[in-house]
Amino acid sequence: MMQECVSEFIGFVTSEASEKCRKERRKTLNGDDMCWAMEALGFDNYAGPLRRYLHRYRDFEGDKANQDKAMNNSSVSKGVEQSLS
């Protein structure tokens, strides 16, 4: 029973977000659209924490990508230095 309710809720919010994307002529639904839909449907108590989580997640992923890029650049420059020696 609980799973059915959760599935219905997810479908309800996703449908609202999808409609927004359709009106904006976009094909990709993202986390911001889901937060907007939750607010539009009156679930402000959930939208705020979800938006904060999404922001922290994006910050973390950005930091992780920057670290990966720095490590790759470091490895490439070491390889170039070794090949020039």
Secondary structure by P-SEA (a helix, b strand, c coil): caaaaaaaaaaaaaaaaaaaaaaaccccccaaaaaaaaaaacaaaaaaaaaaaaaaaaaaaaaaaaaaaaaaaaaaaaaaaaaac
